[in-house]
Amino acid sequence: MAIFDRFETIAPAADRLMPNDTFVIVTVHNEAECIGATLAALARGFPGAPLWVADDGSTDATAEIARAGGARVVASGRVIGKGGAATLAAHEALESRGAGADGGDARAVCLLCDGDLGGSAAALVSLAEAVHSGETDMAVAMFAKRVGGGLGLAVSFARWAIRRRCGLGTRAPISGQRALRVGVLRDVLPFAHGFGMEVGMTIDAVRAGHSVSEIELELTHRATGRTPAGFAHRAHQLIDFIRAYLARR
């Protein structure tokens, strides 16, 4: 399965019209600081599209701000991991559209993204456009500029794991910003546990015969630095990546 990159300048969201068969799922955990701006940008980029927030046990005002921003919040009630929370929201979104296991339009597009993108989330229109046009079955965003990060061990393992399990070379193996057809979404549910969600999703999609592409976009997010908390976060990620890899022998 080939992978290709596309580099482009993002036009203002107001000048680009998206089909109305798009819905958005935003994954969050304690994102009160950013979720309002992220949802506002998504509403501009995807006017009229249903916005779902997968809340993984937030203890701050994330859920309240999301509801005030017009999103439908699916709260796990406790921390169950990113993949588990996103799975709950995806099932609810599919059921609300009549797009469960046996129904709905497989050509509709689901956009998945993280809650800390702020205003840059409007650039994700390019991902959905790539899928709607038939260019690819799953489009993954690469950040044009790297912010923060550690020594690269976790990301390197994720790249190796994906290549090992399905033969696909990737540059952004753990990017949470993805657009995929509903038919693909069904094939990759349930998502892998925790931070293994994206690694498992890519492997499962390619194994099911779907195409995957990466598109470089001007995105910003809250990155973890080389601090004790940052290294602990990446260690947690690596453990979840290993779990997703081992589960897909």
N, C-alpha and C positions, 0 to 999 in steps of 0.2 A: 504494500500500500504506500503510495507516494505521499510525501508531504511537501508543501510549497509555502513560500512566504510572499506576502504582498505588502508593499510599503506605499503609503498614500498620505496626502494632506486631507485632513478631515474638514468637510464643509460644515457651515453652521447648521445645527439641527433643524432650525426653522425652515431651511431651504430643501429639506429632504423628507419625503413622505414615506412612511412605512406602511406595509399592509396591515390590516386590522386583525390578522390572525397571529398576533404575537403576544406573549405574556412573559412577565419578568419575575424571577425569584431571587431575592437578595438574602444572602446568609449573613447573620450578625451574632455577635456576643459582646455585650456592653459597648455599643457604638453610639451612645447618646450624643456624643460630640459631632459625629459626622453623618448620621443617618438622615437627618432632615435635608441636608444639602444634596446627598446622594439621590434620595427619592425625587427631589425637585428637578434635578438634572435628568433623571430617567423619564419623568413626566414630560419634560420638554422634548426629549429625543424620541419618545414613544407615546405620542399623544393618544389617550384613550385606551392604552394597553393596561390590562389588570396588573397591579403590582402586589406581589406576595412577599412577605418578610418571614424568613425561617429563623426564629429566635431561639438560639441554643442556651437557654437558661440565664438570660441577662438579669442582673440584679440592679441595674440603673434604670433610667427613664426611656430606654430604647424603644420598648413596645408602645408606650404612650405617644412618643414623638412620631413613630411610624404610622400609627392609626390616625393621628392628626394630619399626617401627610397624605392620607388617602389610601394607605396600604392595608391589605388584609394580613393580619399577623397570625402565624401558626407558631405557638409557643410550646416548647418541649416541657416546660415546667421545671426542669433541672438540666444540668449540663450532661448531654448525651453524645457530644461530639458533632463537628460540622456535618459530616456525612449523614448521621442519623437525623439531625434537625432538617437538613435539606430534603431528605427522603420523605419525611412527614409532609412538608410543604408541597413537594412535587406531586405526591398522591392526591392531596386536597385540590391542587390546581387542576390536575387532570380530571378528577371527578367533577369538578365544577363546570368544566368545559364539555362534559360528556365524552371525554377522551381517555377513558380507562383502558383496561387491557383489550377490550373488544369493540371500542367505539372511538369516535372522534376523527378528525382530519390529521393523518400522519404527516401532512405537509406543513402544518402549523409549526411555528418556531417558538422555542423556549429560550430565553436569555437568562443565564445564571451569572451572578456577580457578587462581589463582596461589598459590605456596607460602608467601607472606609474610603471610597473613591471620591466622595464630594462632587464638586461640579464637573470633574473630568468624566463622570459616568456617561455624559451625553455622547462621548466619542464611541460608545459601544454600538451605536447604530450601524457602524461598518460591519460588525460581526453578523448582525441579523440580516443585513443586506446580502452578505456573501452566501448565507444559507438560503434565503428566499430566492435568490437568482439561480440556484442550482449549482453554484460554483463548488460547493462542498457540503457535506452532511453535518460536520461540526467545525466551527471556526473558533480558534483560541487566540486571545489577545496576548501579545508580547508587549511589555512596557518598553517604550523607546529609550527611557532613561532609567538606569538602575539607582535605587535609593536604599541605603542601608544594606542589611544582609550580613551574613557571617563569612565563613571560610569556603562555603560552597559544597560542603560534604553532602548535605541532605539533598540539594538539587542534583548533584552529580549522581547520587544513588538513584534518584527518581528517573533521570534520563536512562541510566543503565537498565533499571528494572523494566521500563517500558520497551526498550529495544530488545531486551532478553525475552520478554513474554509475547511480544507481537511483531517485532521487527521494525518498529517505527522510530525514526530519529526525530528528536524534538529539541527545541531551544527553550521553550517555556513549559516544562512538564507539569508544574504545579500551579499554573495560573488559574485562578478561580473565575476568570472572566471568559465565558463561553456561550456561544449560541449553537443550538442543535435542533434538528427537526424533532417533532413529537415522537415520530417512529423510532428515532435513535434514543430519545429519552426513555421510552419503554424498555429498550434493550439494555440500558445501563443501570436500571433500578433493580434492587436498592443500591444506593451508593455505598462505597466502601466506608469503613469506620473512620470517623474523625478526619484528620488531615490527609488520609489516604484517598479521599474522595476523588480528586482529580487524576491521580495515578491509575486508580481502578477504572475510572470512567473512560480514560483513553484506551487502556488495554481492552476493555469490554467492547468498546465501539469498533475498534479495528478488527477484533476477532469476529464480530458480527457482520463484517463486510462493509462497514461505513468508512467514508473518506474523512480525513482530518487535515485541516490547514491551520497555519499560524499567521496572524496579521499584526504587524507592528502598529501600535497606537500611542498617542500622547496621553498617558494616564498617570495619575498620581495616587498615592495611598500612604497610609501610616506604616512605615517600615520599622522593623526591629533592628537595633544596632548591635554592636559588639559589647553587650553588657551582660551581666549574669542572667537577667531576665530574658534577654534576647537569645543567649545560648541555650537556656532551658527550653524556650519555645521551639527552637530548631531541633533540639534533641527529641522533644515530643513529636514533632513532625516526622523525623526520621524513623521513629518507632512505628508510627502509623503507616509510613511508606513501606516498611518491611512487612508489616501485617498484610497490606494489600497485595504485595508481591507474592508472599507465601500462599495466600488464599487463591491465587490464580495460576497454580502449577499446571 
